Amino acid sequence: MSISFRRRKLHHHKRHTPPGAAPGSVIINPADPKPEINVIAYGPNSFLEKQIGLPSELLNLRRDYPFLWINIDGLGSAEVLREMAEMFGMHPLALEDIVNRHQRAKVEQYGEQTFLVTHMINLNAHLESEQISIYFGKDFLLTFQERPGWDCLDSVRERLRKGAGRLRSLGAGYLAYSLLDAVIDHYFPVLEQYGDRLEELEDRIILTPHAKLTAEIHGLKRELLFLRRTIWPQREALNSLIRDDNPQIDEETKLYLRDVYDHAIRIIDLVETYREVCSDLMDLYLSSISNRMNEIMKVLTVISTIFIPLTFIVGVYGMNFDTELSPWNMPELKWRYGYVACLVLMAFISIGQIAFFRRKGWIGQPKDSAPAGNGHDAHPAEQASAEGRHSRK
């Protein structure tokens, strides 16, 4: 799976509200898509799902059904957003936070109504995050998403369609819990993908370390840091919903919210663990490169050491001595088998050196080494790999 290094996707955000603007100003980004309004109107014994074109169509639905869940995909129309805000009595500050995306996850109480911000994530070619704003009162719940298309709320919609569980019979607080639960739980499959990518990187570092792996490790560390910045505020927001009094969230719903809070804690632990693994993988990469260089240098050193005495012999017999002037001037040059004897001597020296190196354990496997698998003489890269797997477990 490829890694994207588009920093705009992870960190960059352009705020369209100018500094010093009046509180509650709604400044729309011209590039945002036009809103698509999808409504699920339901009660204990009734259900209707439809897409509408104008907010005014909600008046009849609100009169005929006990509860409305209105999902607005796209924030490209200030008129639609203001009309929705006027119809449901939304606070202007909440509307301003909706259009200013990349807000920190939070919970705000406006009288009998509650506004909260959370973030959905998705991992395809690169990590994507989308802000989802939830505003709910006694008989309605509004969700605002940045753009149409994918979201992780289909499981909640399917439960409403089937009438499964108590979702149709309970109020806005329980629906808000269900949406938060779906958002938080979707972090787990994304983190599983990160776990698989880390294991794949670990194997590649051990088997074929190369410079491109450092870029992939760095990309993973940045994405995990972005995940950490996303999930930490959501834990605080969930804690606020559990701790503070809210007219739409009863004590039973708070019990379920505690379960979501526990999931958020588990996600934070996984993110922190994977960030540590990324640091360990960088150390493993450097260790693998160092060990590979040491192996190369050892082979070159052994070859050079073998040829040193051979070079000495060749150098000696390359000297210009006249055997006619003195019997001590290299008399072996006159031997019948002098050339063969020289070659045999050179071969004996080479074989003797190789046997000595093997006996010392400098090349090959030493005879007195511990059996494979006991962990005492394991390769440093393999030890680091085992430690990395153990830390993930």
Secondary structure by P-SEA (a helix, b strand, c coil): cccccccccccbbbbccccccccbbbbbccccccbbbbbbbbcccbbbbbcccccccaaaaaaaccbbbbbbcccccaaaaaaaaaaacccaaaaaaaacccccccccccccbbbbbbbbbbbccbbbbbbbbbbbcccbbbbbbcccccccaaaaaaaaaacccccccccaaaaaaaaaaaaaaaaaaaaaaaaaaaaaaaaaaaccccaaaaaaaaaaaaaaaaaaaaaaaaaaaaaaaaccccccccaaaaaaaaaaaaaaaaaaaaaaaaaaaaaaaaaaaaaaaaaaaaaaaaaaaaaaaaaaaaaaaaaaaaccccccccccccccccccaaaaaaaaaaaaaaaaaaaaaaaacccccccccccccccccccaaaaaaaaaaaaac
